[in-house]
Every structure is written in structure tokens, then in C-alpha cells.
Amino acid sequence: MLRTLLLIFASLTLFGADVNEELLAAARRGDLASVKTSIEKGAAIETKTSYGQTPLYLAAMSGHQDVVDFLLAKGASTNVHDTFYKAPMLVFVLQRKHYDVAKALIAKGGSSPDDDLAAVGTRNADMVQAVLDKGKPSQASLDKAYEMALEQKQDAVAELLKKTGAQPPAPAVEVDAKVLESYAGVYKSEQLPFDIKVFVKEGKLYLQPTGQPELAPKAKSPTVFEYAPARAEFEFNSAGSLTLKQGGGNYQFKKAVTP
């Protein structure tokens, strides 16, 4: 009897796995009829691939609007991150320019206006408006986005944010040239797989992560510099150590090379 029950349980488990795989495959190719059939058969709406992608994530990434709308109506979560790139669903959708899908994710999703604005950035006024239609971001988020729009010369976005209540950015703090020069060097971290080169050019501090363009952060104090487009803050704890604050994480760097 026990053996029979075990066999029945095993077959049910395999059946569940099969319908889940059917659902993932159908969502990926945009086959709405098969998506509905798989769910009717008992597939889990939040089933995931080995990289943590749900049916909604797969459909949204590929721009399958009808499948996205159906899954959102079924209550599928928009708060899903890819486990390989660590990227939220909305970021991938925007990268692929599936803007109508992105609007649906923003409108129906459970993320905050602050998170949505951070994902949308400041290069598309239509998408920024979609965030504002959902709800007003915090003053800090509005101000930061406004500063980014001004720096990137995104006039339409800047005007939109200004009308919503964004305040002009504070002027950069003047930092003594000798203090800036003391920060120059190459910094390495045990937490991240890249170095940061720090140098001074024409009296201004620049940072350049390995393989990336140089950045010109704005001084908030003699020790704290902010690069608004990447929502990154660099704090020099001393002439030989640097903390990168980004995405809720703090990453420590030590100066390894001095010019």
C-alpha cells in the first residue's frame, strides 16, 4: 500500500513539473492559449526557471502584451529579480524597449513609485509620466531624478519632474585641490570584481571603474561625492579607503596604487 502511495505521489510531482515547464515555455513564446491551458491544468503561476524567471518575467521580456495582461489579471507578481543578472523585471523590459508592457507592469505592479522611477530613469518622458500617473515619488527621489535629467539634458523629463514638485539641485561643494589630489590612485575591493581609478583633471575629481567610462561625480562634502545618473555615492573614509554606496549596498575599496 505504501509503495502504491509513493508511486502515485511521484507521478503527481512529475505531472506538476511538466505543466510548469509547459507554462514557462508558452509564456516565453507568447502563446496565450497554451498559457491558459497550463494554468487550468494546475501549473503554478509563480513557477520559475533555473534563473528565477517566472512566466510573467519571460512574457514581459519578450514583449508579449496579451500574455502579460492575462498574468497580471491573475495576480502574477511583478517583484521578481533574475538570479543571474540580479535585475528586476522592469529593467529588462525597458532595456528591450517594450514600453507598453513596462506601463502595464508599473500600473499593476506592487512596487513603489520611488522604485519605478529608479528603474525608468530619465531618458523617456512617456515612461516617467507612467510612474507619476501611478503615484507621486518621494521628494528625495523626485529631486534626484530632476538632477539626473538636468545633467543629461533631458529637457522634457526635467520639466515634467519640475511640475511635479522637484527642487533644483544644490550647487557642488568646493573642495580644496590638495584634498582631491590625496584621493588619486587605484582602489581595489574584495567584494566586487573591478577596480576604481581615481584621478584629478582640470581641478575636478574623476572616477573610472574598470572597463567603464570615466565619471565626474558631484561633491556633496569634502569626502562625499555623488554620481546621480548611476545613483551611486563615493565616500572617502581616508586618503586610502573608499566606500561605494549603490543599490542599498556598501562596498569597501582600499587604495592599492598611488600615482
N, C-alpha and C positions, 0 to 999 in steps of 0.2 A: 504493500500500500504506500509506504514512504517513497519507494522508488518511483511509483507512478506519479505521486505528487511532485517529486523533484523533476521528472521529465516534463510534466505539464508546466511547471514554473519556468523551466529552461526555454521551452518553446514560446511561452508568452514574452519572455525577456528578449528573445531573438526577434519576435514579431514587432515588439516595441522599437527595437533598434532599427529594423528595416523601414518602418513607416517614418521614423525620424529622419533617416537618410533620404527617403523619398521627398520629405518636406523640404529639407535643405537644398536638394538638387532642383526641385521645382521652383523654389524661391530664387535660386541663382539664375535660372534661365528665364524667369518671368512668366511661368506657366500658372496662371491664376486658377484654372480649373483643377489642376493637379494639387495645388496648394490646398484648396478647399477639400478635396478628396482625402488627402493625407490627414488633415485635421479631423475630418469626420471619422477616419479610421482609428483615431486616438493619438496621433503624433503630438508631441509636446511643443507648444508654440515657442517656448524659450530653449528648445534643444540647441546645442552648439557644435560647431566644428572643432577640430583639434586646436584651432587658433582663437577659440572663444567667440566666433561669429554666429549670430542667431539667424533665423530665416529673414527677419526684418533687416538685419545688417546686410545680408547678401543681396536682398532685393533692392535696398536703398543704394548700395554701392554701384549697382548695375543700372540704376535709373528706372526701375520697373514701377512706375507710379501706381498702377492699378493694384499690384500686389502689396505695395507699401500701404495704400489706403485701406485695404482689406485687413491687413495685420494690425494696423493701428486701431481700427474699429474693434478688433478682437481683444485689444488691451496689451499688445506686444510692447515691451519696454524699449525705450529709446536710449536708456542709460547703459550702453554696452560698449566695452573697450576691446579692441583687438589685442590679444595677448602677445603678439609678435612685435608690432609697431607701437603698442600701448596707446593707440589713437582712438578717440571716441568716434562713434558712427558719423556724426555731423561733419567732422573734419574731413573724413574720406569723401563724403558726398559732395562737399564744397570743392575739394580738390578736383573732382571729376566734373564739376560744373553742372550737376543735376540740381538746378536751383529750385524747381518746383517741388522736387522731393524734399529738399532742405527746408522749404517753407512748411511742408506738412509735418516734418519732424519737430520743427520749432513750435508750431501751433499746438500739436497734440502731445508733445513730449513733457516729461516731468522735470526737466532741468530748469534752473533759474535764468532770468534774463541776463544776469551777470555772466553765467557760463556760456549762454548762447552768444552773447556779444563778443566774448573772448574767442569763441570758435569762428565766428563770422569775420572778425577783423574789421578793417575799414576800407576795403577796396571795392565794395559793391553796395551802393546806396540802397538798392532794392532789398537786399538781404538785411541790412541794418534796419530798414523800415519794418521788415517782418518781425524782427526782435522787439522793436518798440511797440508794435501792434499787440504783442503778447503781454507786455508789461514793462514798466519803467525800471531800468537797471539802477543800481545804487549810484550815489553821487560820485564815489571814487571810480567806479567803472566807466561812467559817462565821461568824467574828466580825463581819464587815461586814454580812452578811445578818441576823444577830441584832440588830445595832444598828438596821438599817432596820426590822425587824419591830417593835421596841420603839417607835420613833419613829412608826410608822404604826398603832400599837395593834393589830397583828395577833397576838393572843394565842396562837392555835393554832399559828401558824408559829413564833413565838418559843419556845414550849415544846418544839416538835419540834427546833429547832436547839439549844436548850439541852441536851436529852437526848443530842444527837449530839456534844456537847463544846464548843459555842460559849461563849466567855468574855464576861462583862459588859463593856460599853464603858467606856473611861477617861473620867473627867469632863472637861468642856471646860476649856481653859486660860483663865485670866483675863487679859484684855488691857486695857491702860490706855486710858481713854476718849479721850485725845488722839491715841493711835496709831490708833484706829478712825476718828476724825474725819479724820485725814490721808489715809485711803483714799477718802473720799467723792468722787464725781464720775461722769462718764460716760466709759466706756472704749470705744475702737474698735479693730478688728482688720483687717488686710489679708488675713487667712486665712479669716475667717468673715463671713457676711453679716448679722451682727446686732451691736448694741451691748450693753454691760452697764452698767446703772446701779447704783452702789454708794452706800449711804446708811446712816445710823445711826438707829435708832428704839428709844427706851426703853433706851438703853445697849447695844444689840445690833446687830451688823453684818448688813445685808441686801444681797442682790444680786438684780437683776431683768433678765434678758435681754429684748431687745425682743420684745414680743408674748406674753410668758410671765408666769406668776405670780411674785411675789417669793419668794426662797429665804432661809432662815435657816441658813447653814452653821455648823458647829461648829468652834470654834478648836482647832487642834492645837498651834499655837505662835503667837507674836505676828504672824507673817507668813503662816502657812498655815492655810487654812480648808477644811473638808471638808463636802460635802453628800452624805450616804450614799445617799439614795433614787435619785439620778442617777449615783452612782459618779463624782462629779466633785470635783476638788480645785482650789482657787483659791490661788495663791501671789502675794503682793505682793512683787515684787523690789525695789521702792522705792515712794515715795509716788505715783509717776507711771506705773508699769507693773505689769501683771498677767498671770500665766500661768494659763490654764485647762488642766488635765490631765484628759483623759477619753478612754476607749476606746483607750488606747495612744498618743494624740496629744497634743502640746503646742502650744497656740495662744496667740500673743502679743497682748496688748492694751496700748494706750497711752492715758493719760488725755487726753481731748480737751476736756472741760468740767469746770471746778471750781465747786462750789456757792458 
